[in-house]
Amino acid sequence: MRLPVSAHTSRPWRIHEMTGDFRVEDVWALPTPGGPDDLAHLVRQIANGAGGDSAGPPLVYRALFAIRRKLGRRLGWDDPGAGLGTRVPTLRDRLPADLQEGARGPESRSLPFTSVYQLHDEWAAETANRTVHAVMHIGWVPAEDGGHRGQMAVLVKPNGRRGALYMAAIKPFRHLGVYPALLRTMGRTWRTTAGERTSG
């Protein structure tokens, strides 16, 4: 379920310290009910397969990302000089000392994101190309039923007019195709792996 931006901005996440020049693009409630200590399970699930299904990410997700990769190659969006540490510095350069020294989190096998930091209740990962510098923030929040669940926010800093046009162009595909398919897969995998979690 899509949430208002305030569902992210009203919480005392550490990510706010590093992303004052980013805007919150999307916030979603994740279908991952659990106990207070289950964020690490969710982070591993996401890092292992963009939703965690053994068959891989949903077909619509794979198809749209295949199109995006082809466009990126043709238009030079993903050239070596376009990413983290080249076009833009990594957010790890902005981390305060306690986060620099803490856990970084896993690297994703299926998403083009690099982990920034991981805490008990939040994980941040980032990506960059010629169009945008983006952050995926996964938080672990109290749920209405007394338990907990995941919450995903996507923060972006478009690269000029081209980046703003790119974000506007892909918005319908994200909202109608990518996110709904990804959340269905994520929820299905979360349910089938309930026995692997120690709480919830």
C-alpha positions in Angstrom: 0.0 0.0 0.0 1.3 3.4 -0.9 1.7 5.8 2.0 2.0 9.6 2.3 5.5 11.1 2.4 4.9 12.0 6.1 5.0 8.3 6.9 8.7 8.5 6.2 9.6 12.1 7.2 7.8 12.0 10.5 10.0 9.2 11.8 13.4 9.8 13.5 15.3 7.9 10.9 19.1 8.4 10.8 18.8 8.7 7.0 17.5 12.2 7.3 20.9 13.3 8.5 22.4 12.5 5.1 19.6 13.3 2.6 18.6 16.9 3.2 19.2 17.5 -0.5 17.1 14.6 -1.7 13.3 14.4 -2.1 11.1 11.6 -1.0 9.7 10.1 -4.2 7.6 7.1 -2.8 6.7 5.5 0.5 5.2 2.0 0.6 4.0 -0.2 3.4 5.5 -3.7 2.9 3.4 -6.9 3.4 6.0 -8.2 5.9 4.4 -8.6 9.4 6.7 -9.7 12.1 8.3 -9.1 15.4 10.4 -6.2 16.7 13.7 -7.9 15.6 12.9 -9.0 12.1 14.4 -6.2 9.9 17.5 -8.2 9.3 15.4 -11.0 7.7 13.7 -8.5 5.4 17.0 -6.9 4.4 18.5 -10.4 3.5 15.3 -11.2 1.5 15.6 -8.0 -0.5 19.3 -8.3 -1.0 18.9 -11.9 -2.2 16.4 -11.3 -4.9 14.5 -8.0 -5.0 11.6 -9.5 -3.2 13.1 -12.8 -2.3 11.2 -15.2 -4.5 13.3 -18.3 -5.5 12.2 -17.8 -9.1 13.7 -14.3 -9.0 12.0 -10.9 -9.4 8.5 -10.7 -10.9 8.3 -10.9 -14.7 7.1 -7.3 -15.1 10.0 -6.1 -12.9 12.5 -8.0 -15.0 11.0 -6.8 -18.3 11.0 -3.2 -17.3 14.5 -3.3 -16.0 15.7 -5.1 -19.1 14.2 -2.2 -21.2 15.8 0.3 -18.8 19.3 -1.4 -19.1 19.0 -1.3 -23.0 18.1 2.4 -22.9 20.9 3.1 -20.4 23.5 1.4 -22.7 22.2 3.2 -25.8 22.0 6.7 -24.1 25.1 6.3 -21.9 23.1 6.7 -18.6 25.1 3.9 -16.9 28.6 4.6 -18.2 31.5 4.1 -15.8 31.8 7.8 -15.0 28.1 8.2 -14.2 27.8 6.5 -10.9 28.8 6.5 -7.3 32.2 7.8 -6.5 32.5 9.4 -10.0 29.5 11.6 -10.9 28.3 11.8 -7.3 30.0 11.0 -4.0 28.6 8.1 -2.1 26.4 8.8 1.0 29.0 6.9 3.0 31.1 10.0 2.8 28.4 11.8 4.7 27.9 9.3 7.5 28.6 10.3 11.1 31.3 8.3 12.9 29.0 5.9 14.6 27.4 4.8 11.3 30.8 4.7 9.6 31.9 2.2 12.2 28.7 0.2 12.3 27.3 -2.5 10.0 27.1 -1.6 6.4 24.5 -4.3 5.4 24.5 -6.8 2.5 25.1 -6.1 -1.1 22.2 -6.9 -3.4 22.5 -9.6 -6.0 19.5 -8.4 -8.1 19.3 -4.6 -7.6 21.8 -2.0 -8.7 22.1 -0.7 -5.1 25.1 -0.5 -2.8 24.5 -0.7 1.0 25.2 2.5 3.0 24.4 1.4 6.6 22.2 -1.0 8.5 20.8 -0.6 12.0 18.3 -2.6 14.1 15.3 -0.7 12.5 16.6 0.7 9.2 18.7 -0.1 6.2 19.8 2.3 3.4 21.2 1.5 0.0 22.0 3.8 -2.9 22.5 3.9 -6.6 23.5 6.6 -9.1 23.6 7.1 -12.9 23.5 10.0 -15.3 19.8 10.7 -14.5 19.5 10.4 -10.7 21.1 9.6 -7.4 18.6 7.5 -5.5 18.4 5.9 -2.0 16.2 2.9 -1.0 15.4 3.1 2.7 13.9 0.1 4.4 12.5 0.9 7.9 10.9 -1.4 10.5 7.9 0.2 12.0 5.2 -0.6 14.5 2.0 -1.9 12.8 -1.6 -1.1 13.6 -2.2 -4.7 15.0 0.5 -4.3 17.6 3.3 -6.1 15.6 5.8 -4.6 13.2 6.2 -4.4 9.4 8.6 -3.1 6.8 8.3 0.3 5.2 10.1 1.3 2.0 10.9 4.9 1.0 12.6 5.9 -2.2 14.5 9.2 -2.1 15.9 10.8 -5.2 18.1 13.7 -6.3 17.5 14.1 -10.1 20.5 15.2 -12.2 19.2 18.4 -13.7 16.3 18.7 -16.2 17.1 15.3 -17.8 16.8 13.6 -14.4 13.6 15.3 -13.6 12.1 14.3 -17.0 13.3 10.7 -16.5 11.7 10.5 -13.1 8.4 11.8 -14.4 8.5 9.4 -17.4 9.0 6.3 -15.3 6.5 7.2 -12.6 3.5 5.4 -14.1 5.5 2.2 -14.7 6.8 2.2 -11.1 3.3 2.8 -9.6 1.3 0.5 -11.9 3.8 -2.2 -12.6 7.0 -2.4 -10.7 6.0 -1.8 -7.1 2.7 -3.8 -7.1 4.4 -6.8 -8.6 7.4 -6.5 -6.3 5.3 -6.2 -3.1 3.2 -9.2 -4.1 6.4 -11.3 -4.5 7.8 -9.9 -1.3 4.7 -10.7 0.7 4.5 -14.2 -0.7 8.1 -15.0 0.1 7.8 -13.5 3.6 4.9 -15.8 4.4 6.6 -18.9 3.1 9.8 -18.2 5.2 8.0 -17.4 8.4 9.6 -20.4 10.1 13.0 -19.0 9.6 12.3 -15.9 11.7 12.7 -16.0 15.5 9.9 -13.5 16.1 6.6 -12.6 14.6 
